[in-house]
């Protein structure tokens, strides 16, 4: 189960970073609707830059699916309530939240199962 915990932590980090990159990408791509400035004009270099990074959403989606499976297995092995699992899932969809949730999960695993966390 130590490998499961380590895998969860790595996946949380990757999902969180990809989600933040994707959100910045979306702001650059669709921000011209909100601000009528020259550098955000439709077809600008900034918008093209964002369009070139649209693959981030695809990668985030696939890795998020793996993250869901690993989070489910971890919550089942630890016997946590369903609400904890739901929080872990929502964290992968809200920018920045996953970093806080991952730290809380790691803290809880270290407290409840010190042998699994490697401490």
N, CA, C and O of each residue as an XYZ file, in Angstrom:
476
protein
N       0.815     -1.197      0.000
C       0.000      0.000      0.000
C       0.858      1.261      0.000
O       0.377      2.348     -0.318
N       2.128      1.108      0.358
C       3.016      2.265      0.319
C       3.148      2.792     -1.107
O       3.195      4.003     -1.323
N       3.208      1.882     -2.078
C       3.281      2.297     -3.483
C       2.008      3.018     -3.903
O       2.060      3.970     -4.681
N       0.875      2.573     -3.396
C      -0.399      3.226     -3.704
C      -0.411      4.659     -3.184
O      -0.862      5.572     -3.875
N       0.082      4.849     -1.972
C       0.143      6.184     -1.382
C       1.089      7.089     -2.173
O       0.762      8.244     -2.447
N       2.248      6.569     -2.533
C       3.207      7.344     -3.328
C       2.636      7.676     -4.704
O       2.802      8.792     -5.196
N       1.970      6.715     -5.318
C       1.340      6.952     -6.614
C       0.271      8.028     -6.508
O       0.177      8.897     -7.374
N      -0.531      7.977     -5.461
C      -1.550      9.007     -5.254
C      -0.921     10.390     -5.170
O      -1.407     11.333     -5.793
N       0.145     10.514     -4.413
C       0.788     11.827     -4.237
C       1.335     12.357     -5.556
O       1.174     13.539     -5.856
N       1.978     11.505     -6.346
C       2.500     11.938     -7.640
C       1.378     12.310     -8.598
O       1.462     13.325     -9.290
N       0.347     11.509     -8.641
C      -0.778     11.812     -9.529
C      -1.465     13.110     -9.124
O      -1.865     13.892     -9.988
N      -1.607     13.349     -7.834
C      -2.214     14.599     -7.372
C      -1.391     15.796     -7.826
O      -1.945     16.805     -8.263
N      -0.085     15.686     -7.726
C       0.778     16.779     -8.167
C       0.647     17.018     -9.675
O       0.512     18.159    -10.115
N       0.686     15.955    -10.451
C       0.599     16.089    -11.908
C      -0.769     16.637    -12.325
O      -0.849     17.537    -13.161
N      -1.834     16.101    -11.748
C      -3.179     16.583    -12.072
C      -3.328     18.057    -11.706
O      -3.903     18.833    -12.469
N      -2.814     18.441    -10.549
C      -2.907     19.836    -10.118
C      -2.155     20.782    -11.028
O      -2.668     21.845    -11.377
N      -0.953     20.415    -11.415
C      -0.161     21.268    -12.308
C      -0.820     21.372    -13.680
O      -0.914     22.463    -14.242
N      -1.278     20.245    -14.220
C      -1.941     20.281    -15.526
C      -3.227     21.105    -15.476
O      -3.553     21.799    -16.439
N      -3.950     21.037    -14.380
C      -5.174     21.817    -14.247
C      -4.866     23.313    -14.219
O      -5.571     24.106    -14.843
N      -3.827     23.692    -13.503
C      -3.446     25.112    -13.473
C      -2.985     25.594    -14.849
O      -3.351     26.687    -15.279
N      -2.182     24.778    -15.538
C      -1.743     25.143    -16.889
C      -2.940     25.255    -17.820
O      -3.016     26.179    -18.630
N      -3.873     24.319    -17.710
C      -5.072     24.363    -18.547
C      -5.927     25.589    -18.285
O      -6.501     26.155    -19.215
N      -6.017     26.003    -17.040
C      -6.811     27.191    -16.720
C      -6.151     28.464    -17.246
O      -6.831     29.359    -17.748
N      -4.846     28.541    -17.131
C      -4.132     29.686    -17.713
C      -4.317     29.681    -19.229
O      -4.520     30.728    -19.844
N      -4.245     28.507    -19.812
C      -4.477     28.352    -21.245
C      -5.864     28.857    -21.636
O      -6.012     29.556    -22.638
N      -6.877     28.507    -20.850
C      -8.244     28.935    -21.159
C      -8.395     30.450    -21.032
O      -9.100     31.071    -21.828
N      -7.750     31.037    -20.052
C      -7.814     32.495    -19.896
C      -7.172     33.174    -21.103
O      -7.715     34.144    -21.633
N      -6.032     32.675    -21.533
C      -5.376     33.261    -22.701
C      -6.203     33.061    -23.964
O      -6.283     33.946    -24.815
N      -6.809     31.898    -24.073
C      -7.554     31.581    -25.295
C      -8.871     32.343    -25.392
O      -9.230     32.833    -26.462
N      -9.589     32.443    -24.276
C     -10.921     33.049    -24.309
C     -10.977     34.409    -23.633
O     -12.048     35.012    -23.556
N      -9.861     34.898    -23.149
C      -9.833     36.168    -22.438
C     -10.175     37.363    -23.298
O     -10.575     38.404    -22.776
N     -10.028     37.239    -24.599
C     -10.332     38.370    -25.479
C     -11.807     38.743    -25.429
O     -12.168     39.869    -25.773
N     -12.650     37.835    -25.015
C     -14.074     38.161    -24.874
C     -14.316     39.076    -23.689
O     -15.282     39.838    -23.671
N     -13.441     39.000    -22.702
C     -13.614     39.772    -21.480
C     -12.912     41.119    -21.531
O     -13.389     42.099    -20.958
N     -11.794     41.164    -22.211
C     -11.001     42.396    -22.272
C     -10.788     42.754    -23.735
O     -10.333     41.928    -24.527
N     -11.114     43.962    -24.079
C     -10.959     44.403    -25.463
C      -9.634     45.151    -25.587
O      -9.606     46.369    -25.765
N      -8.543     44.403    -25.490
C      -7.219     44.993    -25.591
C      -6.517     44.414    -26.816
O      -6.873     43.344    -27.310
N      -5.539     45.126    -27.282
C      -4.840     44.718    -28.490
C      -4.144     43.382    -28.363
O      -4.158     42.588    -29.304
N      -3.530     43.114    -27.214
C      -2.797     41.855    -27.067
C      -3.723     40.666    -26.854
O      -3.270     39.523    -26.908
N      -5.015     40.908    -26.611
C      -5.970     39.815    -26.503
C      -6.976     39.832    -27.641
O      -8.048     39.235    -27.541
N      -6.634     40.504    -28.702
C      -7.541     40.541    -29.848
C      -7.640     39.144    -30.453
O      -6.708     38.346    -30.355
N      -8.759     38.867    -31.066
C      -8.964     37.549    -31.650
C      -7.916     37.305    -32.730
O      -7.681     38.153    -33.591
N      -7.300     36.146    -32.669
C      -6.264     35.800    -33.618
C      -4.891     36.316    -33.231
O      -3.957     36.223    -34.027
N      -4.744     36.854    -32.038
C      -3.466     37.398    -31.593
C      -2.481     36.278    -31.280
O      -2.846     35.103    -31.237
N      -1.233     36.662    -31.064
C      -0.198     35.686    -30.732
C      -0.508     34.984    -29.415
O      -0.255     33.788    -29.269
N      -1.056     35.728    -28.457
C      -1.381     35.147    -27.157
C      -2.470     34.091    -27.290
O      -2.407     33.040    -26.651
N      -3.457     34.370    -28.112
C      -4.528     33.399    -28.324
C      -4.003     32.183    -29.093
O      -4.413     31.057    -28.810
N      -3.124     32.388    -30.037
C      -2.542     31.270    -30.780
C      -1.672     30.412    -29.872
O      -1.671     29.186    -29.978
N      -0.929     31.065    -28.977
C      -0.129     30.342    -27.999
C      -1.014     29.420    -27.166
O      -0.664     28.265    -26.924
N      -2.148     29.931    -26.736
C      -3.083     29.128    -25.941
C      -3.667     27.986    -26.761
O      -3.854     26.884    -26.244
N      -3.951     28.233    -28.008
C      -4.506     27.180    -28.860
C      -3.500     26.052    -29.060
O      -3.884     24.892    -29.207
N      -2.220     26.390    -29.067
C      -1.180     25.373    -29.227
C      -1.073     24.461    -28.008
O      -0.557     23.349    -28.115
N      -1.548     24.912    -26.864
C      -1.459     24.127    -25.638
C      -2.792     23.499    -25.242
O      -2.990     23.171    -24.072
N      -3.688     23.329    -26.173
C      -4.979     22.707    -25.884
C      -4.838     21.231    -25.518
O      -5.739     20.662    -24.902
N      -3.732     20.612    -25.884
C      -3.495     19.205    -25.563
C      -3.411     18.972    -24.060
O      -3.581     17.845    -23.595
N      -3.150     20.030    -23.300
C      -3.035     19.898    -21.845
C      -4.328     19.338    -21.259
O      -4.292     18.518    -20.342
N      -5.472     19.778    -21.788
C      -6.764     19.296    -21.283
C      -6.933     17.801    -21.539
O      -7.476     17.080    -20.702
N      -6.472     17.345    -22.684
C      -6.579     15.921    -23.007
C      -5.734     15.083    -22.045
O      -6.194     14.072    -21.516
N      -4.503     15.519    -21.832
C      -3.617     14.797    -20.912
C      -4.183     14.841    -19.485
O      -4.173     13.832    -18.781
N      -4.676     16.011    -19.064
C      -5.263     16.134    -17.723
C      -6.426     15.157    -17.561
O      -6.553     14.509    -16.523
N      -7.260     15.053    -18.570
C      -8.413     14.155    -18.487
C      -8.018     12.704    -18.295
O      -8.596     12.006    -17.461
N      -7.045     12.247    -19.056
C      -6.619     10.851    -18.947
C      -5.932     10.584    -17.615
O      -6.174      9.554    -16.985
N      -5.083     11.497    -17.190
C      -4.402     11.294    -15.915
C      -5.396     11.416    -14.758
O      -5.250     10.736    -13.742
N      -6.405     12.278    -14.907
C      -7.425     12.403    -13.869
C      -8.190     11.088    -13.684
O      -8.550     10.734    -12.561
N      -8.436     10.375    -14.765
C      -9.121      9.080    -14.664
C      -8.280      8.103    -13.826
O      -8.814      7.390    -12.976
N      -6.985      8.078    -14.067
C      -6.095      7.220    -13.283
C      -6.090      7.695    -11.830
O      -6.105      6.879    -10.908
N      -6.069      9.016    -11.627
C      -6.110      9.592    -10.279
C      -7.374      9.153     -9.531
O      -7.309      8.834     -8.344
N      -8.509      9.135    -10.212
C      -9.772      8.713     -9.586
C      -9.668      7.266     -9.116
O     -10.081      6.941     -8.003
N      -9.128      6.412     -9.947
C      -8.998      4.994     -9.578
C      -8.072      4.839     -8.373
O      -8.383      4.103     -7.437
N      -6.940      5.531     -8.399
C      -5.983      5.427     -7.295
C      -6.573      6.024     -6.016
O      -6.389      5.464     -4.935
N      -7.274      7.145     -6.125
C      -7.908      7.755     -4.951
C      -8.966      6.816     -4.374
O      -9.098      6.707     -3.155
N      -9.716      6.142     -5.237
C     -10.719      5.186     -4.766
C     -10.049      4.024     -4.024
O     -10.484      3.641     -2.938
N      -9.002      3.475     -4.611
C      -8.306      2.357     -3.967
C      -7.706      2.769     -2.628
O      -7.769      2.015     -1.657
N      -7.121      3.974     -2.577
C      -6.544      4.452     -1.327
C      -7.615      4.656     -0.259
O      -7.416      4.291      0.900
N      -8.742      5.237     -0.645
C      -9.809      5.464      0.335
C     -10.427      4.149      0.802
O     -10.863      4.043      1.948
N     -10.467      3.155     -0.068
C     -10.984      1.845      0.330
C     -10.023      1.131      1.277
O     -10.449      0.543      2.271
N      -8.731      1.182      0.968
C      -7.740      0.507      1.813
C      -7.650      1.145      3.198
O      -7.398      0.452      4.184
N      -7.853      2.448      3.279
C      -7.757      3.133      4.564
C      -9.079      3.136      5.320
O      -9.107      3.428      6.515
N     -10.171      2.815      4.640
C     -11.470      2.788      5.299
C     -12.061      4.166      5.549
O     -12.887      4.334      6.447
N     -11.648      5.148      4.765
C     -12.169      6.499      4.938
C     -13.608      6.587      4.467
O     -14.033      5.797      3.624
N     -14.363      7.534      4.996
C     -15.760      7.698      4.565
C     -15.850      8.167      3.111
O     -14.892      8.691      2.544
N     -17.015      7.963      2.539
C     -17.247      8.306      1.137
C     -17.034      9.799      0.884
O     -16.589     10.183     -0.198
N     -17.342     10.631      1.855
C     -17.176     12.075      1.695
C     -15.707     12.448      1.476
O     -15.411     13.380      0.728
N     -14.801     11.737      2.114
C     -13.365     11.974      1.896
C     -13.000     11.669      0.454
O     -12.248     12.416     -0.171
N     -13.528     10.579     -0.075
C     -13.282     10.210     -1.469
C     -13.836     11.272     -2.412
O     -13.175     11.635     -3.385
N     -15.025     11.770     -2.143
C     -15.626     12.813     -2.981
C     -14.766     14.077     -2.951
O     -14.573     14.716     -3.985
N     -14.257     14.437     -1.793
C     -13.375     15.602     -1.695
C     -12.123     15.398     -2.538
O     -11.655     16.331     -3.191
N     -11.582     14.196     -2.529
C     -10.406     13.898     -3.342
C     -10.730     14.025     -4.828
O      -9.888     14.474     -5.606
N     -11.931     13.636     -5.228
C     -12.325     13.743     -6.631
C     -12.533     15.188     -7.052
O     -12.060     15.607     -8.108
N     -13.233     15.943     -6.233
C     -13.510     17.350     -6.553
C     -12.208     18.146     -6.616
O     -12.090     19.095     -7.391
N     -11.244     17.758     -5.807
C      -9.966     18.468     -5.785
C      -9.270     18.437     -7.141
O      -8.532     19.364     -7.474
N      -9.489     17.406     -7.912
C      -8.879     17.310     -9.236
C      -9.582     18.128    -10.288
O      -9.152     18.160    -11.441
N     -10.661     18.795     -9.908
C     -11.426     19.604    -10.857
C     -11.417     21.092    -10.531
O     -11.793     21.911    -11.369
N     -10.994     21.449     -9.327
C     -10.958     22.846     -8.892
C      -9.497     23.292     -8.847
O      -8.703     22.723     -8.099
N      -9.139     24.295     -9.632
C      -7.727     24.704     -9.690
C      -7.171     25.075     -8.314
O      -7.754     25.878     -7.586
N      -6.044     24.478     -7.981
C      -5.350     24.771     -6.739
C      -5.800     23.959     -5.542
O      -5.021     23.774     -4.607
N      -7.015     23.473     -5.536
C      -7.547     22.744     -4.381
C      -6.827     21.419     -4.152
O      -6.685     20.975     -3.013
N      -6.381     20.801     -5.212
C      -5.774     19.477     -5.081
C      -4.494     19.512     -4.246
O      -4.155     18.525     -3.594
N      -3.786     20.634     -4.260
C      -2.550     20.724     -3.476
C      -2.862     20.712     -1.981
O      -2.148     20.086     -1.198
N      -3.930     21.407     -1.589
C      -4.353     21.417     -0.191
C      -4.868     20.038      0.232
O      -4.524     19.537      1.302
N      -5.699     19.434     -0.626
C      -6.272     18.122     -0.298
C      -5.177     17.065     -0.213
O      -5.207     16.208      0.670
N      -4.220     17.121     -1.119
C      -3.135     16.141     -1.102
C      -2.351     16.233      0.204
O      -1.979     15.209      0.777
N      -2.102     17.442      0.672
C      -1.378     17.604      1.941
C      -2.203     17.068      3.105
O      -1.658     16.452      4.021
N      -3.515     17.297      3.073
C      -4.385     16.771      4.135
C      -4.424     15.246      4.111
O      -4.383     14.602      5.159
N      -4.504     14.672      2.911
C      -4.513     13.210      2.789
C      -3.191     12.645      3.285
O      -3.178     11.664      4.029
N      -2.080     13.250      2.882
C      -0.764     12.769      3.330
C      -0.636     12.867      4.845
O      -0.099     11.961      5.482
N      -1.121     13.947      5.421
C      -1.078     14.116      6.872
C      -1.915     13.045      7.565
O      -1.508     12.480      8.580
N      -3.072     12.781      7.009
C      -3.952     11.783      7.616
C      -3.364     10.376      7.516
O      -3.465      9.588      8.456
N      -2.752     10.065      6.374
C      -2.127      8.752      6.220
C      -0.955      8.612      7.190
O      -0.760      7.557      7.792
N      -0.177      9.684      7.334
C       0.968      9.630      8.266
C       0.507      9.440      9.710
O       1.175      8.767     10.495
N      -0.617     10.023     10.053
C      -1.128      9.882     11.426
C      -1.732      8.504     11.664
O      -1.470      7.867     12.684
N      -2.549      8.050     10.703
C      -3.276      6.789     10.895
C      -2.452      5.556     10.547
O      -2.602      4.510     11.179
N      -1.591      5.669      9.556
C      -0.812      4.524      9.064
C       0.642      4.936      8.848
O       1.080      5.038      7.702
N       1.395      5.172      9.908
C       2.785      5.655      9.746
C       3.669      4.676      8.967
O       4.614      5.093      8.296
N       3.369      3.394      9.052
C       4.185      2.418      8.326
C       3.963      2.510      6.819
O       4.852      2.144      6.049
N       2.818      2.981      6.386
C       2.519      3.085      4.965
C       3.144      4.343      4.358
O       3.508      4.366      3.182
N       3.258      5.371      5.168
C       3.799      6.628      4.675
C       5.326      6.618      4.667
O       5.945      7.541      4.139
N       5.918      5.619      5.227
C       7.364      5.536      5.236
C       8.001      6.412      6.301
O       9.181      6.747      6.197
N       7.241      6.792      7.325
C       7.797      7.620      8.399
C       7.932      6.814      9.664
O       8.383      7.335     10.684
